[in-house]
Amino acid sequence: MFHPATQSLRSQVRLGFWLAPCALALFVGCTQLGNPEDPGSGGEDPASAVPFTDPLSMPATPTLSTADFNSAETCAGCHPNHYEQWSTSMHAYAVVDPIWRALVNIRQEEFNGERDRFCTQCHSAIGTRAGDFDPNFSFDDIAPITLEGVTCEACHKVQSLARTYNSGHVLDPSGPIRGPIRDPAPGATHESEYSPLHDTSDFCGGCHDVLEQHGLNLERPYEEWLTSPAAEAGRNCQSCHMPIYTGVAAAVPGVPERDDLHLHRFIGVDMPLSDDFIVDDETRALLREEITTLLRSAGSIEIDTADSVLAGEQLDVFVTVRNLIDAHNLPTGATFNRQLWVSLIATDADGNVLYETGHLDDVGDLRDHFSTLDPYGDSDLIRFDSGFVDAEGNPTVFPWKAAEHISNSLSPLYARTFTLFIPTSADTRGPISIEARLRFRTFPPFLLRALGVGEFVEKLVITDIDETSGTVTVR
């Protein structure tokens, strides 16, 4: 017999977890809205499915052809460094990611193909606009360049931006290669053109901000950036996620060395979990190091308490968590999938645990609503991610049924303080040791298991963004 929480979770996964993003976490809405309470047309003849459309990102009929675009492998001939960087990035992983595919497959089943392109608009703008993702498509049938995800020309063939959300880029397959170099060298195989758009945060917002079909804000890093200290100082997204280095843009004669080339690994918080995507251990270790370095610069945790406590009385501990990022919230993006929390444990001189929060259950899940072993077992859990609630105020994983998207994330450079209460007894021997950590991971294990990709749970990495400790004398 299933635990009631397990039954609830499985039914929620079946109907709704297809909307939870992974990797680049870019699933998008549409302009032709349906009924957000309608679970779809599952069970009907696939031929009767009427797909949602958007004239720009999900056109009713193809507006371009995959044959109009060059493969990244073609670009590698002249741009080997950029290709090597991109090939291990989450952009290259966007369509081959098995977790994302599992989400898309569930969505296909539940909505009979009519919303298949809802998740693909940003993961492969080329393939979506070329008609590769027709209702009930198979990943076995899509074009090779579609499999490349956010490939080179998906960005460098962008002519303009129609909107700063939901795949808002306007592609120009017959146009020149566009980018942020102000004086591009004449290309041997293509025309090149300076594009001021490519050097703005607006360009990133075109895919990284996401609205649900009924208007609910799901992901908003660009919107957060607009009012941030970084924006006020003139620093764009690329300054952190595409840092500059010195080199040549193309490995061909006559191309000058530049000191403002952008790294194309697009470092964020995600790392490909599939072993067959990055087979080189050295590259995998480098990516993990870069992600860890980025995360450890993102936040801090401090604890403050009295120097001593009388045995048998309560010890108050003040925990302050600060966002050290000046450009966007901590966390940002798909915050409803991220997990950022405080782990704190207090032990006495004999090693007895007096208090603990932020600890995991026996299968690695936080003891919250979705724990199948100890739901709501951690009543003091401090989290900084987000979640959905329906019109009745109940937690839901269905974004299309959500009346609210409730976020606990920290605004840029903002700090929040919490009070935790540690009990003592007359027999408690001091000193009391307190250890606190600010912890992060990209996915909760329960989600991967429920999606049928539980083999990736062991590959999830918990990063301690910051940690601190202290001792309290017992009188």
N, C-alpha and C positions, 0 to 999 in steps of 0.2 A: 504494500500500500504506500502511495506517495504521501510525503508530508504535505499539508495544504499549501505551504509556501512553494513547494516544488511544483505542484499542479498549476498554481497560479503563474509561476514563472514560465513553465513550458507553453502555456496557452498564450502568454504575452509575447514570447519569442516567436511563436508560429505566426502571429498576426502582425507584430509590430517591429521586431528588431531589425528588419530589413532597412529601416531608416537610420540605424545607428551607423555612423561612418567609421572607416578605418584608414590607416596610412595617411594620405593627404586629407582624409575626412571631408571630402567635398561631394555631398549629395545636395541636390538643388530643387527648387520649386518650379512652378509653371505659372503662366499668366492666365490660362484657361482653367478656372477653379472648379473642382468637384465638391461634393458633399463631404466634409471632413469626418463625418460619422459613418460614412458608407465604407464597409470593409473591402469593397471591390467587387469584381464580377467573377470570383472563383467559381468553377463548376460549369460555366457556360462554354459554348463552343469557342475555341480560340479565334476563329474567324470573325466572331461578333465583337471582339474586343475593340474599343474605340480609344486609341492612345491619347493621352494628354499632349497638347502641342504648345509650342512657343515659337513664334515666327523667327526668332534669332537662334535660340539654342536647341530647340526641339521642333524643327519645321515639319509640317505635315507631309511634305515631299522633300527629298534631298535638295539642298542648296549648293552642294559641292560634291566632288568625287575624291575618294581616297587616292586615286591616281594622280591628282593634282599636287600631291605633296611628296617630298623626298623623305626617305627613311633616315633616321639618325645615323645609320651605318654609312650612308652616303656622305653625310656631313663630317664623319670621322676622318675621311681622307685628308681634309685640310685642317680640321679642328680636333686633333687627337686628344688634347688635354681636356677640352670641354666635354667631349664625348665620354671620356673615361670617368670624369666627375659625375656627369648626368646618369651614366649607366648603372650606378649603384644608389641612385637617389630615390626618394619616394615618388617623384614624378615618373620615373621609368617603371616603378613598381605598381602604378595606379590601377592598371587593368589586370595584371597577372596575380595580384594579391589574393591568396585563397580565402582570406577572411572576408574581404570585400565581395568576392564572388559568391560566397555562402549567403551573404546578406541579399545580394541581387537575386539569387535563385529562390530564396524564400519570398521575396517580393513578387517574382514572376508567378509563383504558385498562388499567392494570395490574391493577386489582382489580375490574373489571367492575361498577363502581358501588357495591359494597358498603361502601366506606369514603369515599364522597363527602362525608359530613358531618363527617368527622374534622377537616377544615381549616376548616369553615364555622361551627363552634359559637361561636367568638368573633368572627369576621369579620362575621357577621350572626346574632346570637342570635335575633332576631325571625324571620328567614326560616327558620332551621334548625328552630326549634320549631313553626313554622307549616306545615312540610312542603314548603317551596319547593325543597329540595335532595333530592328523591327520587332513588333510584339512577339514574345516567346522565342527570341533569338537563342542561338546556342553559341557559346564561346568557341566551339570548334569551327564555326563558320565565318568568324569575323576576319577582316583583312589584317595582314601583318603589321601595317602601320598603326592600325587601331590598337593592336596589342602593345604598342610602344607607349600607350598612355599619353602623358603630357610630354610629347616628343618635341624635338627642336623647333620645327616649324609651327607647332601649335602655339608657340609664343612669338617666334621671330617672323611669322607671317601675319601678325596682328596689325591691322591698319589703324583702328581706333577703338574706343570703348563706349558702348551704348549705355552701360550701367555698371555700378561698382558692386554687383552681387550676381549670383546665379548665372554664371557663365556669360558675362556681359561683353566678351571680346568680339570684335568684328574681324573675321578672317578675310584675308586677301590673297588667295593662292597664286594669282598671277603677278602679284607685286614683288618688290624687292625684299631682300632680307633686311629686317629692321632691328635696331638695337640701340644701346646707349652711347656708342662710340661716336663722337662728334665729327671726326674726320676719317671715316672708314677708308681703308686702302681699296683700290679697285680690285674687284673679285675676278678670279680667272674663270669661275663657273657660274657666278650669279651677280646681280646688282646688289649693292648695299646702300643703306640709307639711314641717316641718324633719325632716331625717334625719341623725342623728349618724354613721351608717354612711358617708355620702358624704364625710365629712371625715376618713376613715381610710385608711391604706395597705392595710388588709384589702380595701377595695373594689377597689383596683387589682389586688391579688393574685388576685382572682376570675378574671381573664383572663390576666394577665401571667406567672403561674407555670404551667408545662406539664409534665405527666407523660405519657410514652409509654404505650401500652396494656399493656406488660408491666412497668410501674412505673419505668422508667428516667427519672431527672430530666433534662429537656431544657432548660428555662428556669426560673430561680429568683430573679429580682430581689427578689420579696417575701420569700422565705426568707432572702436575704442581708441585707435590711433589718432583719429581726427581731432580729439580733444585732449590729447596726451602732451606731456612736456616734450617728448621727442618730436612731435609734429611742430610744436611751437619753436623748437630749436632748428627745424629744418632737416631732421634725420628721417630717412625713409625706411621701409621694411628691409630693403636690400642691404642696408648698412650692417645689419646683424645676421641675416639669413643668407646673404650672398656677399660676404666680405671681399674686399679687393686684394689683389696680389699683383706682383710684377711678372710679366711674361709677354708672349706674342699671341695675338688673337687667332692667327692662322699660321700653320707651319709651312709657309710657302715663301719663296724669295721676295724680298722687297717689303715685307711687312715689318713695321717698326716695333720695337719693344715698348710696352706701355706699363705704367705703374698703377693703372686703375681698372684692370680686368676683374670681372666678378667670378667668384667661385660658384660652380654649378652643382654643388652637392645639396643645396637648399636645406641646410641643417635646421632641424626643428626638434621635436620631442619623440618622433616616431622613427623606428628602425625596421627594415624588412625582417619578418619572422621566418620566412621560408628559406631553408638551407640551400636550395638550389638556385636562389636568386643571386646571392653573393657567396661564391664558393671559395674565395681567397680569405684565409684566416687573418692575414695582415690587414686587408681592407676592412674586414668586419670589425677588427679591434680598433682601427682608426676611427671609424664611424661611431662606435660606442664611446670612445674617448671624447670625441667632439660633442656628442649629445650630452654626455655627463658633465662636461665643462660648461655647456650652455645652461643646463638645469641648475647646476650648483651656483651659478651667478644670478639665479632668478629670484631667490627668496631667502629669508632668514627667520630663525626662531629664537626667542629669548624666554627665560623663566625668571620670575621674581617671587620671593617668599620671605617669611620671617626667618631670622637666624636660628630660632629655637622654637620648640613647641612643648607644652606640658603633656606628659603621657596621659592618654585617655581623651585628649581634646582633638579637635579638627584642625588640620593644617590647610590653609588656603594657599593655592599656587596660582599665580597670574602668568598666563601664557600669551605672548605677543608674537604674532606672525606678520611679517612685512613683505610686500611685493617690492623687489629691488629693480624691477623692469620699469623703464620710464616710457615705454611705447604702447603697452597693452596690458590687459588684465592678467592676473595669475590665478588659475590657468586661463588659456584662451582657446579659441577654435571650438572643437567638439567637446565642450566641457561636460556634457551629459554622459560622455564615455570615459573621460579622464577620471582618475582618482588621485586627489591631493588631500592629505590628511595629517593630523597630528598623532603621533604615537608617544605615549608617556607612561612610564612605569616608576613606581616608588617602592623601594624595598628597605627593610630594616637591617640592623647589623647582623642578624642571623640569616639573612637572605630570604626572609618571608616577604611575599608580595602583599603590600598594603593596598595598592591601587594600581589599576591598569586601564588604559583606553587606547584605541587605535590598533589593537592586536587582531590577528587574523584567526578565522576558524580553521578546522583541521583540513579543509580543502583549499585554503588560501584566500578565502573571501573575507571582506570586512563584515562585521556582525551588524548588518543593517537590514533594510527591508528585503533585500534579495538574497540574503544568506539562507541556504537550505538547511543548515545545521543549527543555527542560532539566530533566527531573525529578530531584529531589534534587541539583541543581547548586549549591545554597547550603547547605553542611553546617553553617554557623555561624548560620543564620537564627534570630533571637530573636523569638518570637511569644507573644502573650498571649491568644489566642482558644482554641478547643477543637476536639476531634474525637472521632470514634467509632472503637472497635476491636471486632472480633468475638471470638468465644470462643478463636480461635487467635492473637489479638493482632495481626491484620492491620487496616490502616486500612480503614474502610468508611464510606459515606455513607448506609447503611441504618440508621436509628435502631431499627427493629424487629428488626434482626439484631445490634445492638450489645450486647456484654456489658458494656462500660464506656463512659462518657462522660468523657473525660480533658480536664480544663480546666487551662489555664495562666493564667487570669485572676488579677488582683491583688485581694486583699481590701481593704475600705475602709481608706484611709490607710496601706496596706502598701507596702513597697519591696522590690525584689529586685535583686541585683547579679550581673553576669555579667563574665567575663574574656575578652577577645578578644586574639589574638596577631598582631601586625603584623610581618611579616618585613622586614628591610633587607639590603642587600648592601654590599660594600666600596665600591661606586660611588654609593651613595645620597647625594644632596646635600640638606642641610637648609636651612631648617627643614621638618619634616614637619607638614602641616596635616591636622587631623582634624575632620570635620564629622559630627554625629550628629543624627538626627531620630526622633521618635516619631510614626509615621504610622498613619492609620486610613482604612478605607473600609467601606461597608456590605455589599458583595458582591464576590466574586472574579469577574473577567471570564469565566473558563472556564465558570462555572456558567451565566451568562446566554447564552453562545454555545451551550452544550450543550442548553439548554432551547428554543432556537429564537427567542430574543429578543435576539440579539446586537446589534441596533440600539441597545440601551440602554447598551452598554459605554462608548461615548464620553461618556455622561452621568454615569458614575460619577466622583465627586469624591474625591480623596485629600486629607485634611486633615492638616496637620502640627500635631499637638497641642502639641508643644514641640520646640525645637531648641537645640543648643549646639555650640560649637567650641573648638578649642585648638591650640596649636603646640608642637612638641618639637624641641629643638636636636639636631643630629647631630654627634657628636664624631669 
